[in-house]
Amino acid sequence: MKRDELSAERQLVLMTAIEMEEAQGAILEEILSSHLNWADIIFQMITHRTIGMFYYNLKKFKLVDKLEKEISRLLDAHWQVYGERNGHYQKELAEVLKAFNEHNVVVPILKGNLLASIVYPELETRIFNDLDMIMKLDDVVPVTQALEGIGFIQGHFDEEKQEIIPASRKEKMLQQMVSHELQEFQKLSGNKFAKLVQVDINHDILWKGNCPYKVPTAELIARALPITISGVQGYMLDYIDNIIQLSCHLYKEATLMMWVTDLRDLKIYKFSDLFMYIKKFFGKIDWELLIERVKGYNLDKVVYYNFHYIEMMFGKLIPEKVMEAIRPSDLTYLDEYGIENKEPSIWEYDFFTRLFETDRVLTLAENQVSGMKKYLDAKAKSDGVFKHRILDK
């Protein structure tokens, strides 16, 4: 299925997930003037975290009054809430950056909170639920001291008691060894829209276990670029490394059963992140160096997967010479999913169908489902109770 074969509702969801060009205003107005299933539109925008960008584009083209009043009220309420929530997170991020500067550690900002600050057109347009950052494992002590010094606790949030339960030393060590991140840092907040502030400190942009790829974190940190956020100096990965990080993150979650079975695999905002990032910094990207670095890390399949699908969703963007240079000889993998280092399965649905239809999980191959259950059972035995929303039902 091609993009122009989608229903008007789903074309609307896609086209408004990124900042629209001036020339697209008339197309947007025409779609909004047609008979639409708003239940499907709102559901898709909520599950794909694109409702903020939709409202932004409506305001950009002065089309908010084209909507039924209750829908526009819903969009405005969402905008106000995330303006407050994200604004609070940005204040916390500034304090985190100050603490890292005082401890002389370079901890680049990743993903949502970075993109909301430097890529998305308004703070309200990108939803994020924590502060993601990356460090060298050698810096674990000063990073921990910096965060604890401003009130963060490594532990688990007890929803019932509304309190943070500190993690044991064993839990912290186990989390660090078996995953790509430290035990999460958490802090209670007085803000009603951000009651719990969470900081995820990664020490690898890839996943642990049988991951076939390796990108040394020390190399990423060495190339990091200084940036200023909320008046405080911080760091981001360089322009190419950010593309690699976003691509690795998206590819992992789009293809591995851990995320597929929990319906966290295909989220439009992850593709929007990469598309808008590349579009924003296109002129600063050394494409020859990108090819060299991607091939050096053997990430051709990973990055091509991302480039292929963002162009399918949003239009041509990547130079053709880049696509040709990193294009794998066999593209079957673009429709594969599975458990890492196991024989993959092929989706029964085309990409756009599985992007929008949540019942895609009902068509998963039996060997993948049984293999995933065995994995979860083994994980529960090794490090405690492990809940999985779909497979535990």
N, C-alpha and C positions, 0 to 999 in steps of 0.2 A: 504494500500500500504506500502511495506517495502522499506528501503533505496536502496537496490540493484535492485529494480524494477523501479527506476527513470531513466529518460533519462541520457545519458552520460553528457550532459550539466549541469543538475541539481546535478548529483553526483559530478561533478567538483566544482560547487559552494559550496556545503556542505563540501567536504573534504579539501578545501583550506581556509575555514572560520576560522580554528584554525591552530596552528602550527603543521605541519605534522611531523611524525616520519621518521627517516632515511630510514626505510624499505619500506616506501610508495613512494619513489622517482621514482621507475620503473613504478608503477601504474600510477602516474601523467604523466610521459613521454608517456606512451601508450595512455592515453586519449587524450593528446594534439596532438598526431600523427594521430588521427582519424578525420573524417569529422564532424565538429561541427558548430552549429548555434551560431555564435558569437554575434549576435544581442540580443538573449535571455540571453546569459551568461553575457554580459556587463550590460544589464538592471537589471538583478537579483542582480548582485554584487553592483550596484549603489543603488538600492532601499533598499538592506539589509546591506549596509555600510560595505561590506567585500572586496572591491576592493584592499585596502591596504594590507590585509593579503594574498590575491591572489598573488600580485606582490612580496611580501616578500618570499613566498614559491617558486615562480619561480626562484628568485635569489638564494635562499638557495640551490636548486638542479641544478643551472646553466642551466635553461631551457628557459630563456627569448628569446633566438634566435629561439625557436620553433614557436614563434608567428609571424603573419604578421606585418611588420614594423610599420604601422600606429597604430596598437593596442598597441604595446610595447611603442610607443611614448606617447599615451594617458595614459598608466599606469605610465610611468615615470613622466609625467606632474602632474598627480594626487599626486604622491609620493612627489614631490618637493613642491607643494602647501601646502599639509597638514603637511609637515615637518616644513615649515615656520609658518603656522597658529598655529599648536600645540605648536611649540617652543615659540611663542609669548604668548600663553595662559599660558604656564608653568612659564614664567617670571612674568606674572601678578599673578599667583597663589603664587609664592614666596613672592611677595609684600603683598598679602592678609594674608598669614601665619604670616609674620613679624608683621603686624598690629594687628592681633589677639593675638600674643604673648605679644605685648606691652600693650594690654588691659587685659591680664591674663584671656582669655576665651578659653575653649576647644571646637573647632568646627571641628569635623572630616570630612575628605574629602570622597565623595561618587562617585560611578559610573565611568563614562568615564575618567575623568582626573586622578582619582586614579589608575584605571586599566592600563591606558596608561603608567603610571610611574612605576608600580610594577609588572604587569602581562604580558602585551603584549611585544613581542620581540624587537620592535622598536617603537619610538614615532609616526612615520608616519602611523602605522598600525591600529590605533584606532581613528575613527572620533568622535569628541564630539563638541557640540555647545555652551556649557556654563560650568561654574564651579559649581558643585553641592556639597553642604555641609549640615551638620545638627547641630542644636544647641538646647539647652533647652530654652523654652520661657522666663525663668527668665533672660536670658542673652541678650534679644532683644536690650536693650539700649546700652551696650558696643559693641555688634556686629555691630549695626547701626553706632555708632560713629567711630568704626574702619574703616569701609568701606567708610563712607563719608569723613573721614580724608585722604584717598588716592584717592579721586576724583570720587567715585561712587555715582550715583544718583538713588533713588528709583523712577521709573517712566516707561513711555512707549516710545518706539522709533518710531518717525514719519519718515517713509520711504521717503515720498515726500520731506519733509524739511531737512531730514538727521540730525535731532536733537532729543535730549531726552526731553520729556515733563514730568516735575516732577509730581508725583502723589500727590493728595490732602491727607490730614490727614484722611479723611473719607475713601478714596480708600485704603489706607494702612491698616487701621483697619479692613475694610471689607475683604480684601484679607487674612489677618491673621486669622480672625474668621471662614471664610467659606472654607478655603483650608488648605493644609498641609504645606504651605510655606508662607514666607513673600512676599510682593510686590518685584518684581525683581529689583536687583541693576544693573545699567548699566553705562558704561563709553565708550566714543568715543576714538578711537585709531588711530594712524597714520599708522598702518600696513595695507597694501592694501588687505591682505587676512584675516584680523581679525579686520574689521573697527569698530565693536561694541563688547566690552567684557561684558559678562553677568555673574552675580553671582546669583545662586539660593540658598537661605538659607531655608532649610526645618526645620520644628519643629516636624515632625512626618514622619515615614517611610511608613505609610499607608495613605489612603485617607479619607477625611472628609465625612460627610453625614451619610449614613446608613451602614458604614463599620462594619462588624460583628467581627472584630479582633482588638486587642489592644496590642501594644508593647510599654511600657513606655519609652519615649526618655531618661529620667534621668538614667535609667538602662543601656542603650546603651552607654551614655556618660561616665558613671562610669567605664565601662569595656574597654573604648577606649585605643588603643595602640599608643605609640609615634613612629613616622617615620620621616625620613629625605628626603625631596624632594628639589632638586636644592640647596642643602646646608642649607636649613632652616628646623627647626623642625616643624612638624605638627602632626596630629593625624588621625588614621583610626579606624573604628570599629574593634572589635576583630574578629578572624578568623571565628567563628560561626555566629556572628551578621552580618558580611558582606554577608554570604550566605543567611541569613534570609532577609536582606534588598534587595539584588538582586532578590531573589525569590518573595518577595511581590511586587516589582516594575514590574517584568515581568508578574506575574499572573494577576495583576490588569489590565494591558494594553492588555493582550491577551484575556481577557474574558468579559470586560465591553464594552457596546455599544458605549460609548464616543470615544473609541479608534478604535473599530472595524469598525464603519461607516466611519472613517477618514483614513482607511487603515494604521493605526499606530499600529495595534494589534500584528501582527506576524512579527518580524524583526530578522533575523538570528543572528545579532551581539549581541542581548541580551542573546541568548542561548550560544553563543560563550563566552561571558563575564563570565558566571557562570561556564561553563565547564573548561575553561582555569584557572580560579581562583582556583577552587577546585584541579585541577591537579597540579598547582604550589605549593599550600600550603597543599597538602594532608597529609603530615607527621606531620603537626602542628595542624591538626584538631582533637579534642577529640570527636570521633564519639558517644560515650556514652553520653557525655554532650550535643552534638547536639540533640540527640533524646530527652533527658530530657527537653531541652530548647524549642524545637519545640512543644512538647506536652504540656509544661507548658503554652505556649502562644496560644495553640489550633490551631496551624498552620499546622497540618498534611496534610490537603488537598492542601494547598498552596505550601508547599515545595515538596511534592510528585509529584505534577503537573510538577514542574521544573525538578526534577530528572528523571522522566519518559521520558520527551521529549528530554532532552540533551543526554540521552543514546540512544534514538531512532535515533537521528541525528548523533551523533559522536562516539557511542560505549560505552561499559561497563566502568563504573568508580566508582560508589557508592557501598560501601560494601553491600552485600545482606542482612546482618542482619539489616542494617539501612532501606533499602527498605521495608523489612518485618515489621519492628517496626512502621513505619509511614504510611504504605499502608492503605487507607480507604477501608471499606468493599464493598462499591459501587463505581465503577470507571466510571460510566456514566458521571460524571461531567467533565471528561477529554475532552469531545467533546461538552460541553455546553458553551453558551454565553448569555448575556442578560443585563438588567438594574438591578443595585444592589437592593437586597431585593424584587425582582419581580420574577415571575415564569420564569425560563430560557428556552431557546430553544436549540435544538440539531442541530449541523451543518449537512448539507446535504453532504458535502465533507469530505473525510478523512484528516488527519492532513497534510500530505505532499502536497496534492492538494491545500488546503487553504493557506499553507505557500508560495507557488509559484504563485498562480493564483489570480490576482487582481480583477477578476470579481466575487470573492466570495461574495462581498457585494450585488450583484444582487440576491442572494438566501436568503437574510435575511428574517426572519419571519415577516409578516406584523404587528403583534401585537408589536414586538420589535421596528420596525421603527416608528410606530405611537406613541408609548410610549416615544421614544427618542425625537420626535418632540415636544411633550407636555412638556417634561423636559426642552428642550432648550428655548421654549417660556416662560416658567415660570422663567427661569434663566435670560433671556433678560429683563423681566419686573422688576425683583428684583435688578439686578445690572448693568443695561445698555445694550447696543447693544452687542450681542454675535454672532459671525460669526462661521459657521461650514462648512468646505469646501465641504463635500459631500451632506449633507441634505439641505443646503441653495440653491442648484442648482435648 
